[in-house]
Amino acid sequence: MLLFFYGEECPHCHRMMPLLDRLEAEHSVKFQRLETWHNAENARKLKEYDPGGEKCGGVPFFFNINTQAFVCGEVAYEDLLPLIGDAEEADA
């Protein structure tokens, strides 16, 4: 399962959304999109997958539950590709 944690007013997060759309379309994967700034449950989940902010400490934060791979911040499309790892097979 692939997770994308974002903040509603986060400009970096919004710039990543078209890249996620492209990644989902080209690789047949799906990210669960979790808004954390206005949703306490999603904020709790972010802390669960990034305890103490050790991996990222904020949004945007991308996490692959299957592989524990993560990507932090606003990055290029190519930087997201290693994240999907076995997600293509697991989500198919």
C-alpha positions as CSV (number, residue, x, y, z in Angstrom):
1,M,0.0,0.0,0.0
2,L,1.3,3.4,-0.9
3,L,0.5,6.5,1.2
4,F,0.8,10.2,0.4
5,F,0.6,12.5,3.4
6,Y,0.0,16.2,2.5
7,G,-1.3,19.5,3.9
8,E,-4.2,21.3,2.3
9,E,-2.4,24.6,2.1
10,C,1.1,23.1,1.3
11,P,2.3,24.4,-2.0
12,H,5.0,21.7,-2.3
13,C,2.3,19.0,-1.8
14,H,0.1,20.5,-4.5
15,R,3.0,20.5,-6.9
16,M,3.5,16.8,-6.3
17,M,-0.2,15.8,-7.0
18,P,0.2,15.8,-10.8
19,L,3.2,13.6,-10.5
20,L,1.2,11.2,-8.4
21,D,-1.5,11.2,-10.9
22,R,1.0,10.4,-13.6
23,L,2.7,7.7,-11.5
24,E,-0.7,6.0,-10.8
25,A,-1.7,6.1,-14.5
26,E,1.7,4.9,-15.9
27,H,2.4,2.2,-13.3
28,S,-1.1,1.0,-12.3
29,V,-0.6,1.8,-8.6
30,K,-2.7,3.8,-6.3
31,F,-1.7,6.2,-3.5
32,Q,-4.0,6.7,-0.5
33,R,-4.0,10.4,-0.1
34,L,-4.1,11.6,3.5
35,E,-4.5,15.2,4.4
36,T,-2.8,15.8,7.8
37,W,-3.2,19.5,8.6
38,H,-7.0,19.4,9.2
39,N,-7.5,15.7,9.9
40,A,-6.4,14.5,13.3
41,E,-6.7,10.8,12.4
42,N,-4.5,11.3,9.3
43,A,-2.0,13.3,11.4
44,R,-1.9,10.4,13.9
45,K,-1.2,8.0,10.9
46,L,1.7,10.3,9.8
47,K,3.2,10.1,13.2
48,E,2.8,6.3,13.1
49,Y,4.7,6.0,9.8
50,D,7.2,8.8,10.6
51,P,7.7,8.5,14.4
52,G,9.4,11.5,15.9
53,G,9.7,12.9,12.4
54,E,12.8,10.8,11.9
55,K,12.2,10.1,8.3
56,C,10.7,13.4,7.1
57,G,9.2,15.5,9.8
58,G,6.5,17.0,7.6
59,V,4.8,16.9,4.3
60,P,4.8,15.9,1.5
61,F,5.7,12.5,2.7
62,F,5.4,9.3,0.6
63,F,5.5,5.9,2.2
64,N,5.3,2.3,0.9
65,I,3.9,0.1,3.7
66,N,5.1,-3.1,1.9
67,T,8.8,-2.1,1.6
68,Q,9.1,0.6,4.2
69,A,10.5,2.8,1.5
70,F,9.8,6.5,1.7
71,V,10.4,9.8,-0.1
72,C,10.3,13.1,1.7
73,G,9.6,16.5,0.2
74,E,9.0,17.9,-3.2
75,V,11.0,15.8,-5.6
76,A,11.2,15.0,-9.3
77,Y,9.0,12.3,-10.9
78,E,12.1,9.9,-11.3
79,D,12.7,10.1,-7.5
80,L,9.3,8.6,-6.9
81,L,9.9,5.5,-9.0
82,P,11.9,3.5,-6.5
83,L,9.1,4.1,-4.0
84,I,6.6,2.0,-5.9
85,G,8.8,-1.1,-5.7
86,D,6.6,-4.2,-5.3
87,A,3.5,-2.0,-5.1
88,E,2.7,-2.7,-8.7
89,E,2.5,-6.4,-8.1
90,A,0.8,-6.1,-4.6
91,D,-1.9,-3.7,-5.8
92,A,-2.6,-5.5,-9.1
